[in-house]
Amino acid sequence: MLASLERYSDSVFRTLCYSHGADLTFTEMAHVESFLRRNRVSLEKIEPRDATPVQIQVLSGNEGRLDRFLSSFKPFDGFMGFNLNLSCPSKDVIRQGKGAAMVKRAEKTARLVSTIRDHGHPVSVKIRLGLNQYEKDNRLYLNNLGGVDPDFFVVHAKHAAQSSDEKEDNSVYPECVEAARGIPVIANGGIETPEMVQSLVEMGVGGVMMGRPAMGNPAIFDYMKNELGVNNPPRPVPTTDDLKQEYDDISEAIGGSEEYRSRFLKVVGETRPHY
Ligand SMILES: Cc1cc2nc3c(=O)[nH]c(=O)nc-3n(C[C@H](O)[C@H](O)[C@H](O)COP(=O)(O)O)c2cc1C
């Protein structure tokens, strides 16, 4: 899966990754309240451009407002459901009781999941390992995995006080998989090689999600699938120049933005993208 990447994963980038092996993509995060206010920038994030499979990622801490938004939401081709963001580490978001602040609030999360289901939509939940080391040490993230019932969880194996340079703690996955009671757990964070994917699969995860590695190489999904024998026969993995050309072709076909294009051009081809 291609991770949500604010300011990068617009529909052009999502379609590029999908055409190179990402099974599912996610929009950039947006507050439910911004949809209710009809905020143009937020609405553009969920504007359908083509049928690339996508879940809409939302930040919400209030099922009433979520319900109000869903009452006017119309599914489109490629719409695969909603993803609740319980992983955003921004202080602003946490102060509002959203993002990573929600990791320990299993009952609240369960109500948000039910609200989305009541409208007939699939739903997934993306969590971190809590707000800080204390919450991680006390395994408060297991509350959510054990008490909420989405179609799948995504676990970004870091807590919200960790910087992007710190390493993920992949040792949590076996316990996460057990706590999730058969609901698939998708691993996320620092997954860069087929060997890492293999070892995560051996821990019982149902799939992987990649963000920064895909910014550098949008064809990393097919590369991984080729190496792991999932693509049979293997699919071609294009060069960076080919990927730039494909980006422009998609952008022309579905109407991309110059802002996103220039950000894409700065990171594509980098092994560790500086964003
Ligand atoms: C530029 C950038 C923007 C991001 N935006 C979002 C976002 O909108 N929603 C979200 O859940 N995570 C966001 N993330 C986190 C990623 O989805 C992902 O969880 C994280 O980068 C770890 O995965 P990776 O090591 O494969 O990049 C963002 C990360 C980056 C680098």
The ligand as a MOL file (V3000), in Angstrom:
LIG
                    3D

  0  0  0     0  0            999 V3000
M  V30 BEGIN CTAB
M  V30 COUNTS 31 33 0 0 0
M  V30 BEGIN ATOM
M  V30 1 C 5.9680 14.1200 3.6490 0
M  V30 2 C 5.1390 13.2110 4.5160 0
M  V30 3 C 3.7850 13.4440 4.6820 0
M  V30 4 C 3.0030 12.5920 5.4710 0
M  V30 5 N 1.6500 12.7920 5.5620 0
M  V30 6 C 0.8820 11.9060 6.2330 0
M  V30 7 C -0.5520 11.9970 6.2380 0
M  V30 8 O -1.1540 12.8900 5.6350 0
M  V30 9 N -1.2450 11.0640 6.9340 0
M  V30 10 C -0.6110 10.0310 7.5910 0
M  V30 11 O -1.2820 9.1760 8.1850 0
M  V30 12 N 0.7190 9.9280 7.6160 0
M  V30 13 C 1.4660 10.8180 6.9310 0
M  V30 14 N 2.8200 10.6340 6.8970 0
M  V30 15 C 3.4030 9.4290 7.5080 0
M  V30 16 C 3.4670 8.3070 6.4690 0
M  V30 17 O 2.1910 7.9450 6.0230 0
M  V30 18 C 4.1440 7.0570 7.0570 0
M  V30 19 O 3.3750 6.5730 8.1320 0
M  V30 20 C 5.5620 7.3400 7.5440 0
M  V30 21 O 6.2670 8.1430 6.6120 0
M  V30 22 C 6.3330 6.0420 7.7910 0
M  V30 23 O 6.3850 5.2660 6.6210 0
M  V30 24 P 7.6950 5.2640 5.6310 0
M  V30 25 O 8.8940 5.0260 6.4970 0
M  V30 26 O 7.4070 4.1960 4.6560 0
M  V30 27 O 7.7250 6.6410 5.0290 0
M  V30 28 C 3.6060 11.5010 6.1480 0
M  V30 29 C 4.9900 11.2880 6.0090 0
M  V30 30 C 5.7450 12.1110 5.2010 0
M  V30 31 C 7.2070 11.8110 5.0400 0
M  V30 END ATOM
M  V30 BEGIN BOND
M  V30 1 1 1 2
M  V30 2 1 2 3
M  V30 3 2 2 30
M  V30 4 2 3 4
M  V30 5 1 4 5
M  V30 6 1 4 28
M  V30 7 2 5 6
M  V30 8 1 6 7
M  V30 9 1 6 13
M  V30 10 2 7 8
M  V30 11 1 7 9
M  V30 12 1 9 10
M  V30 13 2 10 11
M  V30 14 1 10 12
M  V30 15 2 12 13
M  V30 16 1 13 14
M  V30 17 1 14 15
M  V30 18 1 14 28
M  V30 19 1 15 16
M  V30 20 1 16 17
M  V30 21 1 16 18
M  V30 22 1 18 19
M  V30 23 1 18 20
M  V30 24 1 20 21
M  V30 25 1 20 22
M  V30 26 1 22 23
M  V30 27 1 23 24
M  V30 28 2 24 25
M  V30 29 1 24 26
M  V30 30 1 24 27
M  V30 31 2 28 29
M  V30 32 1 29 30
M  V30 33 1 30 31
M  V30 END BOND
M  V30 END CTAB
M  END
